[in-house]
Amino acid sequence: MSTLYLVATPIGNLGDITLRALEVLRSVDVIAAEDTRKTSILLRHYDIHKPLLAFYEHNEERAGRQIEALLKQGKSVALVTSAGTPGISDPGYTLVQRAIQAGIPVTMIPGPAAFVMALVLSGLPVHSFTFRGFPPRKAGRRRRFLEADRHLPYTLIYYESPYRLTDLLRDALEVFGDRPAALANELTKMFEKVYRGTLSSLLETIAQEKLRGEYVLVVAGASGEQEAAHQEGATWAEPPSAAVDEPDREAEED
């Protein structure tokens, strides 16, 4: 029976793939991949040989139609991204919608997600949180994006590339005040790092670092005391825009 499988893959350490993920990747007819080169490395490592079909942000509509056609022919398809869980700041949502509307079975093989690992390691509250993905690239839109989160009491989680990390931390400090925060990088890899402190101390820390790879920023939610202190010292801040900017789908390639 044709099924669309969403398969989570390692975010760094290839040993983190699950036995069930390997079983599915070996059994499907086609593997749809965000980056066929990176997925080929994973498949070779586990001696898996399957046809690959490129499915990424800029060909989602065309490739989505192709995958739907394969599924309707009775083929089974696994969707993987470059790393982590399909649909989480990576392609996947539109394909799930397409399959559901076509009445095609969809299931998921769970596994790694960088934001979950960063949250747990941050030392910040984990009982209630908001994952926001990649902020907009441009300064004005990024600032409005953060303003929409300013009063939320939940722990906030953002992805960012090394190219805009400093700008994000500066904007977060201005919008949120100097809240407790953590910054995770190279998760599950040999040089895994988790910096903990405040937004200002994280800015000082990364000023001494050579930035590379994707980062996960975890910020404490708003408290009454923090909000009052920040309002007193930041009366210059513009009020949040009525229009909330959407998160970016993914960062630029390193």
C-alpha positions in Angstrom: 0.0 0.0 0.0 1.4 3.4 -0.9 2.3 5.6 2.1 4.2 8.8 2.6 6.7 8.4 5.4 8.2 11.5 7.1 11.6 10.2 8.3 13.6 12.2 10.9 17.4 11.9 10.3 20.5 12.8 12.5 21.3 16.4 13.1 25.0 15.7 13.2 25.9 12.3 14.6 25.0 9.6 12.1 24.7 7.1 15.0 21.5 8.9 16.1 19.3 7.4 13.4 16.7 5.0 14.6 16.4 1.3 13.6 12.9 2.0 12.3 14.1 4.9 10.2 16.7 2.6 8.6 14.0 -0.1 8.1 11.7 2.4 6.3 14.5 3.9 4.1 15.4 0.4 3.0 11.8 -0.6 2.2 10.4 2.4 0.3 10.4 2.8 -3.5 11.7 6.3 -3.6 13.4 8.7 -1.1 12.5 12.4 -1.5 15.4 14.5 -0.1 15.9 18.2 0.6 19.6 17.9 -0.3 20.4 14.7 -2.3 24.1 15.1 -1.7 23.8 15.1 2.0 21.3 12.3 2.0 23.5 10.2 -0.2 26.2 10.4 2.5 23.7 9.0 5.1 22.5 6.3 2.7 26.0 5.2 1.7 27.0 5.0 5.4 24.2 2.4 6.0 24.5 0.7 2.6 21.0 1.8 1.4 20.5 2.1 -2.3 17.3 3.8 -3.4 16.3 6.3 -6.1 16.5 9.9 -4.9 14.2 12.7 -5.8 15.0 16.3 -4.9 12.4 18.1 -2.8 13.4 21.5 -1.5 11.9 24.9 -0.9 12.2 26.2 -4.5 10.7 23.2 -6.2 8.1 22.1 -3.7 5.1 22.6 -6.1 6.6 20.7 -9.0 8.3 18.0 -7.0 5.2 17.7 -4.8 3.1 16.8 -7.9 5.6 14.3 -8.9 5.6 12.6 -5.5 1.8 12.6 -5.4 1.8 10.9 -8.8 4.2 8.2 -7.5 2.0 7.6 -4.4 -1.1 7.3 -6.6 0.7 4.7 -8.7 1.1 2.6 -5.5 4.7 3.6 -4.7 5.9 4.3 -1.2 7.9 7.4 -0.6 10.1 8.5 2.3 10.7 12.3 2.8 13.9 13.3 4.6 15.5 16.7 5.1 19.2 17.6 5.3 19.1 17.0 9.1 16.3 16.6 11.6 12.6 16.3 11.3 10.8 17.1 8.0 8.5 20.1 8.3 10.4 21.7 11.2 11.9 24.8 9.5 12.4 22.5 6.5 10.3 21.3 3.6 7.5 18.9 4.4 4.3 20.8 5.3 3.0 21.3 1.8 3.7 17.6 0.9 1.7 16.5 4.0 -1.2 18.7 3.0 -1.1 17.4 -0.6 -1.1 13.8 0.6 -4.0 14.4 3.1 -6.1 16.1 0.5 -5.5 13.2 -1.9 -6.4 10.6 0.7 -3.0 9.1 0.8 -1.8 7.6 4.1 0.9 9.6 5.9 2.9 8.6 8.9 6.1 9.6 10.6 9.3 8.0 11.9 10.2 10.3 14.8 13.8 11.2 15.7 16.1 14.2 16.2 15.0 17.8 16.3 17.6 20.4 17.2 15.3 22.8 19.0 14.1 20.1 21.4 17.7 19.2 22.4 18.7 22.8 22.8 15.6 23.5 25.0 16.3 20.6 27.3 20.0 21.5 27.6 19.4 25.2 28.1 18.4 25.0 31.7 15.4 27.2 31.0 11.8 26.1 31.7 10.7 23.3 29.4 7.1 22.9 30.5 5.8 25.5 28.1 7.6 26.9 25.1 7.2 28.5 21.7 9.3 27.4 18.7 9.6 30.3 16.2 12.1 28.9 13.6 14.3 31.3 11.6 13.6 35.0 12.1 13.3 37.2 9.0 16.6 38.1 7.4 16.0 41.9 7.2 16.5 44.0 10.3 13.1 45.7 10.3 11.1 42.6 9.8 13.2 40.7 12.3 12.6 43.4 14.9 8.8 43.2 14.4 9.0 39.4 14.5 10.6 39.6 18.0 8.3 42.3 19.2 5.4 39.9 18.6 7.0 37.5 21.2 8.0 40.2 23.7 5.2 39.6 26.2 4.9 35.9 25.9 5.6 34.0 29.2 6.9 30.9 27.5 10.5 30.0 26.7 11.3 31.2 23.2 13.3 29.2 20.7 14.8 30.5 17.4 17.1 29.0 14.7 19.7 31.2 13.1 22.6 31.0 10.7 26.1 32.2 11.7 25.8 35.1 9.2 23.0 36.8 11.2 23.5 35.4 14.7 25.1 38.6 16.1 22.3 40.8 14.6 19.6 38.5 16.1 21.2 38.6 19.6 21.5 42.4 19.4 17.9 42.8 18.4 16.7 40.3 21.0 18.6 42.2 23.7 16.9 45.5 22.6 13.4 44.0 22.4 13.4 41.6 25.4 15.9 43.2 27.7 18.8 41.2 29.2 17.0 37.9 29.8 18.5 34.6 30.7 19.3 32.7 27.5 21.2 29.8 26.0 22.9 29.3 22.6 23.5 25.8 21.2 25.7 24.9 18.3 27.1 21.7 16.7 24.6 19.6 18.6 25.4 15.9 18.7 28.8 16.5 17.1 32.3 16.3 18.5 32.5 20.1 19.3 29.0 20.5 20.6 28.6 23.7 22.5 25.9 25.1 24.8 26.5 28.6 26.2 24.3 29.8 29.1 23.9 33.2 30.6 22.1 36.3 29.5 21.6 37.8 26.1 24.3 40.3 26.7 26.8 37.7 27.9 26.1 35.6 24.9 26.9 38.5 22.7 30.2 38.9 24.4 30.9 35.2 24.1 30.3 34.9 20.4 32.4 38.0 19.7 35.4 35.7 20.6 34.2 32.8 18.5 34.5 31.8 14.9 30.9 31.3 14.0 30.0 28.2 11.9 27.0 25.9 11.6 23.4 26.4 12.6 22.6 27.9 16.0 19.7 27.5 18.3 18.9 30.4 20.6 16.7 29.8 23.6 15.4 32.8 25.6 13.5 32.9 28.9 9.9 34.0 28.6 8.6 37.4 29.9 8.0 37.8 33.6 6.2 40.7 35.3 9.4 42.0 36.9 11.4 41.8 33.6 8.7 43.5 31.7 8.4 46.4 34.2 12.2 46.9 34.2 12.5 46.8 30.5 9.6 49.2 30.0 11.2 51.7 32.3 14.5 51.6 30.5 13.2 51.2 27.0 10.4 53.8 26.5 11.9 54.5 23.1 10.9 51.2 21.7 8.3 51.2 18.9 5.0 49.4 19.7 4.7 46.0 18.0 3.4 46.2 14.5 -0.1 44.9 13.8 1.3 42.8 11.0 3.3 39.9 12.4 6.2 38.8 10.2 6.4 35.1 9.4 9.5 33.1 10.2 11.9 32.3 7.4 11.8 28.7 6.2 15.5 28.0 6.5 18.9 29.7 6.7 21.2 30.3 3.8 23.7 27.6 3.2 26.9 27.8 5.2 
